C-alpha cells in the first residue's frame, strides 16, 4: 500500500490554519500534520531539518505569521523574525528535502496609491513595518527556494481567531453606534475560501504540474471597510448605526494603504477552476457559521 503524501501546515492555530484543518477531512488522499508554534519553531534550521527528515512531507503550507500590524511598529525584531527571516529558512529546508512550499503573503506589500487592481508584477512599496516584513519574507522565500508558491491575500477573516468580522459583530451587540473608515478600499478574503484555493492547487499539482511564482487571491468585489461593516449589520440584523469616517479621524500606529485591491487574472488563468466566490456570498457563509458557535 502506497503511503499518502504528507502536507505540513505551520501556523495551525491561526485563521487559515484552522480552516485548512476543517477542510482536511475531505482530502483523504493526503496525510496532514498541523503544527502550531509550540510544536515546531520555524526559525530553527536544525529542528526543521530533523522534522522534515522524519516525516518527508510532499508539501508545506506556511500559515505562520506575525499579524499584529500596529504592534509591528514597536516589536520590529519579533515581526521581522517571524515574517521576514523564518519563511526563508523554511523555504530552504523545503528545497533541500524536495518539499513543495506554499507561503502566504499580503496586500500590504503595496503602498495603496494605485487606482487599478494590483498585479503580481507591480512594484512593491510597503507603507508600514508589517508590510516590510512580509515583503522580506517573500524575497527570502524566492531566494532560498525559487520553486515556492507565494499567495498574496487581503482583509482575511474567519469564524476563528480575531478579525474585523468578529469584532464588528461583537461591537454591534455592545454599542448603539460605530464609526468605520470609508476611504480604504480592498477585497475581503474568507479564510475558508483561501484554504480551499491552496488545497485545490496542491491537488492539481498531484495530477499535472507545480506552477511556482507569486499569485493574488481574494474574494471578488471592491469595498471599503465601511461597506464591509454595513453588510455585516444588514446580514446579522444588528440595530446599531454605522457611520463613515475618514482615515484621518482614526489614527493608528501603522499607516494603512488606501487601496488594497488585488488583480486575480494570473491565478484564474493558471487554475481556471479554482473557486473565487463573491465577497457577500462568503460573508453570509461565515456569519451563518458564527451563529452556531
N, C-alpha and C positions, 0 to 999 in steps of 0.2 A: 504493500500500500504506500503510495507516494505521500510524502509529508506536505502539509499545507504551507504555502508561502506565509511568512511571518511579517506582520505590519506592526511596527513600533510607533506609538503615539506619545510624544512628550507633551508636557503641559496638560496632563489628562484631567486635571480638576478645573480647568478654565471653561469658558462658554463653549468653545469649539471642541475641546477635548471631550466634554460630556455629551455633546451632540453626536460626535463620532461613536461614542460608546453605545448610545441609543441605536444608531444605525447598524452597528457591527453585527447584531444578531441576525440581520438579513444577508450578511456576506459570509455564509458558512464555508465557503471555499478558501477562506483565509483564517489564520490564527492571529488574533490581536493581542498585543501586550501594551497595556495602558500604564504610563509612568508619570507620576507626579514628581515635583521637585524633591520630595522626601525620598523617593525611590531611586533616583539617579541624577546626580549633578551634571548637567550637560556641558559645563565648562571644564570638567576634569578629564583630560585626554586619556589617561591610562584606564580609568574606570569605564569610560565609554568603550575603549578598545576591547577590554575584557568582556564587557556585556555583549558587544556585537559578535565577538568570537564565540561566545557561549550559545547565543540564540540565532545567529546567522540570519538576520532579518533581510527580507527581499525589498522592503520599503520602510521608510521612516518619515512620519509626518510631524514636523516640528511646530507644535502649537504653543510652546513655552514662550512667554514674553513678559516684559515689564510694561504694563499698560496704564499706569497712573501718569497721565500726560502732564498734569500740573506738578506733581511731586518730582518728576524727572528733572525739572528745572533746578531743584536743590539736591536731589540724590543722583547726581550725574554719574558718579563712578559705578553705582549699582546698576543704573539704567543701561550704561554702555556695556557693562559686563554681560548682562542677560541678553540685550537686544543686538549688540554690535559684535562682541567677541565670541560668545558661546555658539551662535549659529555657524560661524566659520569652522570652529573646532568640530562640531557635529557633522558638518558637510565633509570635512576632510576624512573623518572616521568612516563615513558612508562611502566615500570614494575608495578608500583602502579596502573596504570589505565587500565592495560590489553592490552596495545597497542603494536603491534609487531614493533620492531625497526630495521631499516637498517641504518648502518653507513658506510661512505666512508673513506677509508684509502689509503695508498700509498706504492709504491715500495721502498720509501726512508727509510723504517724501516730496510732495509738490508744494509750491508756495501759495496756491489758491488764487493766482492772478489771471488765470485763463478764463475764457468765455465759452469755450467748447470743451467737450469731454476729453480728459487726459488719455493719451495713448501711451503704451508701454515704452515707446521710444522718445517721448517728450523729455525735455531737460528737467532734472530734479533740482529742488532748491528748498529744503525744509525751513520752516519759519520758527520751529521750536526744537528743543533738545530731544524730545521724544522722537520726532521725525528724523533728526540727525542720527540717532542711534539705530533706527530701523533701516535707514539708508546704508549705514555702515554694515549692518547685518546682511543686507542684500549683496553688497560688494564683497564681503568676506566669504559668503557662500559661493559666489561666482568665481572668485579667485581660487578657493580651495577645491571646488568641485564644479567645473563648468557644465556638468551634466544635470545640475539641480533644476528643479521647477520651483519658481517663486510666484506666489499668488498674492497680488495686492488687492486689498478689500477695504471697505469703508463702513463706518457707522454700524458696527456689529452689535447685535442684540440677541437675546435668547431668554427662555424661561429660567435659565441657570445663571448664577453669578450676579454681578452688579452691572447695570446698563441703563440707558435712557428710558426704555420702555417700562421697565420695572419701577424706576424712580418716579416717572410721571404717573403711573398707575397708583402708586402709594400716595404721592402728594395730592392727587386729585381726590383722594378719600379724606385727607387731613386738612386741606385748605379750601377756602372759598374762591381764591383767585391765584393764578400762576402767571408769571411773565417769562416768555421764551423768545430767544433771539430769532429774528426773521430775515437776517442778511447773511447767513451762512447756508450754502446750498450743497447738497450731495445726494447720494442714493443709499438708503438703509440696506443692510445685509442681515438677513435672518441666518444665524449660525447653522441651523439645521440644513438650509439650502447650500451653504458653503461646504458643509461636511459631505453632503450628497455629491456635490461637484467634485470634490477631492477623490472620493471613492469611485466615482464614475471614471475619472482619469486613470486611476490605478487599475480598475477592471479593464479599461480599454488597452492599457499597456500589456496586460496579460494576453490579450488576443492579437494585438498588432504591434504597435511600436511606442516607445517612450519619446515624448516630444519636449525636450528641455527648453528652458527660457523663462521669461517673465510674462505673466498673464494678469489681466484685470478681471475681478469678479465682484459683482454686487447684484442686488435685485434691480429690476427695471424701474425707471422713473426718476424724476428730479424734483426734490422738495427742499424746503427749509426746515430747520428744527421746529419752528412754529407750526408749519404744516403737519409735521410728524405728531406733535403734541395734540393738535386739533383732531387728527384722525384717531388717536388713542382715546380721547374724550368721547368722540362720537361712537366708536365701536363698543366702548365699555358702558356708555350711558351715564358718564360722570356729570355732575351738575356744576362743578366748579368752572369759573370762567378762565379762559386762556387768552392772555394779552400779548401782542407782538412788541418787542423792544429791539433796538439796535445793539450790536455787539459792544459798542462804546458804553452802554448802560450796564453791562455785565462784565466787568474786568476780571480776568483770570491771570494767574502767574505765567501760563504758557499761551502765547498767541495762537489762534486757530486760523487755518486757511479759510477764506471766504467761499471758495469754490473747490469742491472735492469730488466732482462727478468723473467717473471712470468710463472710458470707452471699452466696450467688451467685444468688439468685432474680431479680435485675434482669437479669443477662446471659442467664440461661436464658429469661426472658420476651422479651427483645429479639431473641435469636438462639437459637430453640428447638433448632436442630440443631448448635450448637457442641459439640464433643466435650469432655467433662469426665470423664476416667477416674477410677476409684478409686485411691487412693494406692499400694496394694500392687501393683496391676497395672503402674503406671508405674515403680515402683521396680524391679520384676523386669526390665522392658524396659531400663532404664538400666544395671542391673548386668550384663545379658547383653551389652550393647554394650561395657562396660568390660572384660569378659573377652577381648574380641577385640583390645583395644588393646595 
